[in-house]
Amino acid sequence: MHEQSIVESILSLALENAGKAQANRILKINLVVGELSGVVDEAAEFYFNFLSRNTIAAEAQLSFTHIPMQLRCRSCNTVFTPEKMELNCPNCKAQQIEIIAGRELYIESLEVD
């Protein structure tokens, strides 16, 4: 259900920026979505279709670029993408890690008319 509030924010930002550009229609909203953001494409599209009715984004398409989770080991600085949620460093086996990618959620660009 958190997709609804996220989509409300995305739509609001898209409409605001389209207004600044004096656009007549929003054709496409290009989103960057990290693996850890918890956003499900289908749910976001469902809410977007509902919420964008009667706006200049009513026929817009959502496009998703997915960013996988990436971690960095604080012990040896190895950067890795964990497999099967194995969070130990594959190089030194330490458990001191930090998330460096995968939490993203933003509008990369808008295509307007």
ABEGO torsion letter per residue (X at the ends): XAAAAAAAAAAAAAAAAAAAAGBABBABBBBBBBAAAGBBAAAAAAAAAAAABGBAAAABBBBBBBBBBBBBBAAAGBBBBBBGGBABBAAAGBABBBBABGABBBBABBBBX
